[in-house]
Amino acid sequence: MLVVTDGPHRQVLRRAMQPFFTAGWTQRYASRLVTAVEDSMMARFDDPELDFARDVAWKVPITAVCSILGLPVQDEGWLCGTANGVLASQDPGITPAEAAATATAARAELIAYLQQLVDKRSRNPGDDLVSALLSGSGQSRLPHQDVVLNVLSILVAANETTRLALAGSMVALACHRDQWERLRTDPSSLKGTVEEILRWTSSGLNVSRTVTGPTRLGGEDLAAGDVVTVWLPAGNRDPAVFAYPYRFNPTRRGPAHLAFGHGPHHCIGAALARTELTVLLDFLTARVAGWEITGPLRRTHSNALSGYSSVPLRLVPVGR
């Protein structure tokens, strides 16, 4: 899989995938993302039981991923629910054994689904990522099983990380009303708000990197082959890099955040995540006067992801 592959093979994989994650490509299905936000939000204005993380945040990421993979709209709900099952360990209400069983079953269901998809695309290719991964020749040609595993990785990772960022954006702006009002009245602040949400939420907790040669880091001697874990939220709150790092400040300038990592393994879905956040914020500024948190926030139970699994809130539409 791309996320755990280095060297020439990683370059082959990334080269095949990259065109489907550019800002230009995401514009091809931006209208589907807008519709996903509108459909999931408009019916929720008067819903006293609305939980943004549960009811809304999942819709945009799964729509985006299905657009990239060429998957039917009617499968989105099942795909999202099953992909969540792969991450069942995030549910503190079940035992580790139950979580493992749920994850194993969900993974098997997704692999079976994706194997059928890959078989179909190998016979009838389309204009989608799966077909692109199957179209290589020679050393760049991927075995079907490799295609299945890479698509599985994209489906699970892209769905969860962006969903957490979307849910986190609602919490951040609810807790910083001044920044919400600024965004509503100043469209030029949109880009800075998106970047600050990504820094602030840091939905990916950590990544591992392999040392390529003898070096010293943080007072420790490291040898080639050692594995270092990078905690991304810590980097995004480093006071040596970000002034007042615990302050939500969309006007901040300076070094880029680490929400998408850095270097050769910089998140391939960065442009896609930015587009999804932009679509949500565009809708909010046009249709929503504000919102208030109506119940306890519940955080995701995970050592790999950070964010909220429950964000109960009440939306106030423009004009009320």
C-alpha positions in Angstrom: 0.0 0.0 0.0 1.1 3.5 -0.8 1.2 4.6 2.9 3.7 1.9 3.9 5.8 1.7 0.6 9.1 3.4 -0.1 11.5 3.5 -3.1 10.7 3.1 -6.8 7.5 1.2 -6.2 6.0 4.0 -4.1 6.8 6.4 -7.0 4.9 4.2 -9.4 1.9 4.0 -7.0 1.9 7.7 -6.3 2.3 8.7 -9.9 -0.8 6.6 -10.8 -2.9 8.0 -8.0 -1.9 11.6 -7.9 -4.0 12.9 -10.8 -7.2 11.9 -9.0 -6.3 14.0 -5.9 -5.3 17.3 -7.5 -7.3 20.5 -7.0 -8.2 20.5 -10.6 -9.6 17.0 -10.6 -11.7 17.6 -7.4 -13.5 20.4 -9.3 -14.9 17.8 -11.7 -17.1 16.5 -8.9 -17.3 19.6 -6.7 -21.0 19.9 -7.5 -21.6 16.4 -6.0 -19.9 17.6 -2.8 -22.1 20.7 -2.7 -25.2 18.6 -3.2 -24.0 16.2 -0.4 -23.6 19.1 2.0 -27.0 20.6 1.1 -28.9 17.4 1.3 -27.4 16.5 4.7 -27.8 19.9 6.2 -31.0 21.5 4.9 -33.2 18.8 6.4 -31.5 19.2 9.8 -32.2 22.8 10.7 -35.1 21.9 12.9 -33.7 18.6 14.2 -33.4 18.7 18.0 -31.4 15.5 17.9 -28.8 16.6 15.3 -25.4 15.2 15.9 -23.1 16.7 13.3 -20.4 14.0 13.6 -23.0 11.2 13.2 -25.5 12.7 10.8 -23.6 15.0 8.5 -19.8 14.8 8.6 -19.7 11.4 7.0 -21.5 12.4 3.8 -19.0 14.6 2.1 -15.9 12.4 2.5 -17.7 9.3 1.3 -19.2 11.2 -1.7 -15.7 12.4 -2.6 -14.1 8.9 -2.3 -16.9 7.3 -4.3 -16.5 9.9 -7.0 -12.7 9.2 -7.3 -13.3 5.4 -7.3 -16.3 5.5 -9.6 -18.6 3.9 -7.1 -22.4 4.1 -7.3 -24.1 6.7 -5.1 -26.5 4.0 -3.7 -23.5 2.2 -2.1 -22.2 5.3 -0.1 -24.1 4.5 3.1 -23.0 0.9 3.2 -19.4 1.7 2.3 -19.2 4.4 5.0 -20.7 2.1 7.7 -18.5 -0.8 6.8 -15.4 1.3 6.6 -16.2 2.6 10.1 -16.4 -1.1 11.2 -12.7 -1.5 10.2 -12.0 1.1 12.9 -14.2 -0.5 15.5 -11.5 -0.1 18.1 -12.6 3.6 18.4 -15.8 2.6 20.1 -15.2 2.6 23.9 -18.4 0.8 24.4 -17.2 -2.6 23.2 -14.5 -4.9 24.4 -11.2 -5.3 22.5 -12.3 -8.8 21.4 -15.6 -7.5 20.0 -13.8 -4.6 18.2 -11.3 -7.1 16.6 -14.1 -9.3 15.5 -16.1 -6.4 14.1 -13.0 -5.0 12.3 -12.1 -8.4 10.8 -15.6 -8.9 9.5 -15.9 -5.4 8.0 -12.5 -5.7 6.4 -13.5 -9.0 4.8 -16.8 -7.5 3.4 -15.0 -4.5 1.9 -12.3 -6.7 0.3 -14.9 -8.9 -1.2 -16.7 -5.8 -2.6 -13.5 -4.3 -3.9 -12.4 -7.5 -5.5 -15.6 -7.6 -7.5 -15.1 -3.9 -8.4 -11.5 -4.6 -9.6 -12.6 -7.5 -11.7 -15.3 -5.3 -13.4 -12.9 -2.5 -14.0 -10.3 -4.9 -15.5 -12.9 -5.9 -18.1 -14.5 -2.5 -18.6 -12.2 0.3 -17.5 -13.6 3.8 -16.8 -12.3 7.2 -15.9 -11.6 6.5 -12.3 -8.7 5.7 -9.9 -9.3 1.9 -9.9 -9.1 1.8 -13.7 -5.9 3.9 -13.6 -4.3 1.5 -11.1 -5.1 -1.4 -13.3 -3.8 0.2 -16.5 -0.1 0.0 -15.9 2.2 -2.1 -17.9 5.5 -4.0 -17.2 6.9 -3.2 -13.7 4.2 -0.5 -13.2 1.4 -3.0 -13.5 -0.1 -3.8 -10.2 -1.5 -7.3 -9.2 -5.2 -7.1 -8.6 -4.7 -7.8 -4.9 -2.4 -4.7 -4.6 -5.1 -2.6 -6.2 -7.7 -3.9 -3.8 -5.5 -3.1 -0.8 -4.6 0.4 -2.0 -8.3 1.2 -2.6 -9.2 -0.2 0.8 -6.7 2.0 2.4 -8.0 5.1 0.6 -11.6 4.3 1.4 -11.0 3.9 5.1 -8.4 6.6 5.7 -10.0 9.4 3.5 -13.4 8.8 5.0 -12.3 9.0 8.6 -9.7 11.7 8.8 -11.7 14.3 6.8 -14.9 13.5 8.7 -13.1 14.3 12.0 -11.8 17.5 10.5 -15.3 18.5 9.4 -16.7 17.8 12.8 -13.8 19.6 14.5 -14.5 22.6 12.3 -18.0 23.0 13.9 -16.5 22.8 17.4 -13.7 25.2 16.6 -16.0 27.9 15.1 -18.7 27.4 17.8 -16.0 28.0 20.5 -14.6 31.0 18.6 -17.6 33.1 17.7 -15.5 36.0 16.6 -13.7 33.9 14.0 -17.1 32.6 12.7 -18.4 36.2 12.4 -15.2 37.2 10.6 -15.6 34.3 8.1 -19.3 35.2 7.5 -18.5 38.8 6.7 -15.1 38.4 5.0 -14.9 35.8 2.2 -11.2 36.4 1.8 -10.6 34.7 5.2 -11.9 31.4 3.9 -8.5 30.0 2.9 -6.9 30.9 6.2 -9.8 29.4 8.1 -9.4 26.1 6.3 -5.7 25.9 7.1 -6.2 26.8 10.7 -9.0 24.2 11.1 -6.5 21.6 9.6 -3.8 22.7 12.1 -6.2 22.9 15.0 -8.0 19.6 14.5 -4.9 17.5 13.4 -7.1 14.5 12.9 -4.2 12.2 12.1 -2.4 11.6 15.3 0.9 10.1 14.2 3.0 8.8 11.4 6.0 6.5 11.4 9.2 7.2 9.6 12.3 5.0 9.1 15.7 6.4 9.7 17.9 6.2 6.5 21.2 6.8 8.1 22.9 7.6 11.5 21.6 10.8 13.0 20.8 12.5 16.3 17.3 13.7 17.0 16.1 15.1 20.3 19.2 14.2 22.1 19.0 10.5 21.0 21.3 8.7 18.6 19.4 6.9 15.9 20.7 4.2 13.5 19.6 3.3 10.0 16.4 1.2 10.2 15.2 2.7 13.4 11.6 3.8 13.4 10.5 7.2 14.7 6.9 8.1 15.5 6.0 11.7 14.7 3.1 13.1 16.7 1.5 15.6 14.3 -0.7 17.5 16.8 2.5 18.2 18.9 4.2 19.6 15.9 1.2 21.7 15.1 1.3 23.2 18.6 5.0 23.7 18.8 5.5 27.2 20.3 8.8 27.5 18.5 7.0 27.4 15.2 3.5 28.8 15.9 3.0 31.9 18.0 0.3 31.2 20.7 -0.2 27.7 19.3 -3.3 26.9 21.4 -5.1 29.9 20.0 -7.4 29.4 17.1 -6.2 32.1 14.7 -7.1 31.9 11.0 -5.0 35.0 10.3 -1.7 33.4 11.4 1.1 33.4 8.9 4.3 31.4 8.8 5.4 27.8 8.3 2.9 25.3 7.0 1.2 23.0 9.5 1.8 19.2 9.6 -1.8 18.0 9.4 -0.8 16.2 6.1 2.6 15.2 7.2 5.7 16.2 5.2 8.1 15.0 2.5 7.6 12.0 0.1 4.7 10.7 2.2 2.8 14.0 2.4 -0.9 13.1 2.3 -2.0 12.5 -1.2 -5.5 13.6 -0.3 -4.5 17.1 0.9 -6.2 19.0 -1.9 -9.3 16.9 -1.5 -9.6 17.5 2.2 -9.2 21.3 1.6 -12.0 21.1 -1.0 -14.3 19.3 1.3 -13.8 21.8 4.1 -14.2 24.7 1.7 -17.5 23.3 0.4 -18.8 23.0 4.0 -17.7 26.5 5.0 -19.2 27.9 1.8 -22.6 26.4 2.7 -22.4 27.6 6.3 -21.6 31.2 5.5 -24.4 31.3 2.9 -27.2 29.4 4.8 -26.4 29.4 8.5 -26.5 32.3 10.9 -24.8 30.3 13.6 -25.1 27.2 15.8 -24.7 26.1 19.4 -23.4 23.0 21.0 -26.4 21.4 22.7 -24.8 18.5 24.6 -21.6 16.9 25.7 -18.9 16.4 23.1 -17.5 13.0 22.8 -14.0 12.4 21.5 -12.9 9.5 19.3 -11.3 6.6 21.2 -8.2 6.0 19.1 -4.4 6.0 19.2 -4.2 6.9 15.5 -6.9 9.5 15.0 -8.0 12.6 16.9 -11.4 14.3 16.9 -15.0 14.1 17.9 -17.3 11.1 17.4 -20.3 13.1 18.7 -21.0 16.8 18.2 -24.6 17.5 19.2 -25.7 21.0 18.0 -28.6 23.2 16.9 -28.3 25.0 13.6 -29.8 28.5 13.2 -30.6 29.3 9.5 -30.1 32.7 8.0 -33.2 34.8 8.4 -34.2 33.6 11.8 
